[in-house]
Amino acid sequence: MNIIGVSAYYHDSAAALIVDGEIAAAAQEERFTRLKHDPAYPVNAVEFCLNRAGLKFSDIDYFLFYDKPILKFERLLETYLAYAPLGYASFSRAIPLWLKRKLNIRREIRGRLSEEFIGKLLFPEHHESHAASAFFPSPFEEAAIMTIDGVGEWATATLAKGVGNKLEFISELRFPHSLGLLYSAFTYHTGFRVNSGEYKLMGLAPYGEPRYAERIREKLVDIREDGSIWMDMSYFNYCQGLTMTSSKFDKLFGPPRHPESGITQREMDMAASVQDVTEEIVLKMARHAREATGSKNLCMAGGVALNCVANGKILREGIFDNVWIQPAAGDAGGALGAALLCWHQLLNRERVPDPGDSQFGSLLGPAYSNDEIKKYLDDSGAKYEYMSKESVLLERVASLMSAGNVVGWFHGRMEFGPRALGARSIIGDPRNSRMQATMNLKIKYRESFRPFAPCVLAEDASDYFDLECESPYMLLVAPVKEERRRTLTDDERKLMADSDLRKRVNIARSEIPAVTHVDYSARVQTVDERRHGRYYRLIKRFKSDTGCPVIINTSFNIRGEPIVNTPEDAFNCFINTEMDVLVLENCLLLKKEQTAKSDADREAYQKSFNLD
């Protein structure tokens, strides 16, 4: 039995393939087209899934789209009618698009499918797909399930319970009241791009104080004990306009920050404030979920489930004994959820939970052989060293890292979801106090305040972080252990109050300063040999050389570019940035041995992406 699920036409299009109940492949379309958050029908991702399993369209039994377009159109029409005559500009833009394509998605998809396809085409609801993606790959026989995002058809958050191979929905929050859209409104107002900049807002929050939190609670949102919310829509414009916030919102908080302008203390405080409110709401939702389901386990999906600070607080509050979050929690993961929903819920196929989860480390994308890589490098005239023995390669890479080099690491199957988990990563030594600024400004070409994640050997995680569980998908924030922190000098404490973010970033706060955020937190990935293989063995070698079982990790891309997919993508990113070393499977390249790119070439490369 072969089942394909797709998400498309909004943002983060993706495809996933289930073969006899097992996840065989999954990938986002952006990785193939190189258009970040690509919303187009995932023709390349579908083709990859088929090729990976050696299948044709005639072999596919069910093809699922991750939500119900007709219900979304119903919500759109009802909303415009409720606000008429306001919103005509937005209406005149949206309706032609719907009439041309989105209202006819069944016909659109049929047109994309080969004539060989004779299976069934199905349309589950958006939050059904999210809930399925959260529960079915999880290690739990039963669990409470929370899905929280901007909006699906009508639902903006749901509570369900999963038992065995079935989902039972208990309650939902409905549009326009939405925690995801509340957070996106502040993302927009602070000058970041909606649907891609929310994680920047989360990273900015620790630099501020929640000075506006009570104002948000008093004016914008009424928070109930079960975590449901009611929003005063006079402060927002997303129902009827082309912006997220209204002039009334501007009067309350001041004018929106212009994108790319300097970040002031106001933006830091706004980020801290909406993060504070978000955490309160999510914690209340979680407590209600525990009470309503009686389960000791929690599964989460939806865009808000990528708020790893809130996730960490759920864990530390002890509301649930165990928490599992879908690594591709956003719309991309809906493709996987739709396929799993078909297999378990609709076809009533047995589910036997894997104690470690059944998502294979979310390493579900394309992989490339050494022969393919060598051919590309030879054709490109690149200079490289091929190391047939893994031990020799790892010894060399660990040595280069400990010497302060920034390494592009490309190995195995590409990650599914927004996080780089050791397959397409840029890595370095976290003990280097300048590494965060270097990687942000010279490699990633992004804001200097953005934190990087630590990857730590699973067996050593509790020695460095207040984390008593595994975190293989980098979706939990945990404090750095007190004994790993350093005492700041008087001059450093004064700099902590400086409005210049760059001065605060450069303060070493622990013995692993490059991955310690301003509030002594870290977005942790625990690395184990079963899931991560060679990446685990690399960190083990680094520990052997340095005594440190932690490395710094960020996604292998520059700002505005999707994570690299192919050896060509990786080489182009390497050669056009100030990265020192590139490892493509068993091939090692040093920047100093390559033909240098001119500043103009680098600038042209960086401008070729739609910077966000």
Order of alpha helices (4+ residues) and beta strands (2+ residues): beta-beta-beta-alpha-alpha-beta-alpha-alpha-alpha-beta-alpha-beta-beta-beta-alpha-alpha-beta-beta-alpha-alpha-beta-alpha-beta-alpha-alpha-beta-alpha-beta-beta-alpha-beta-alpha-beta-alpha-alpha-beta-alpha-alpha-beta-alpha-beta-beta-alpha
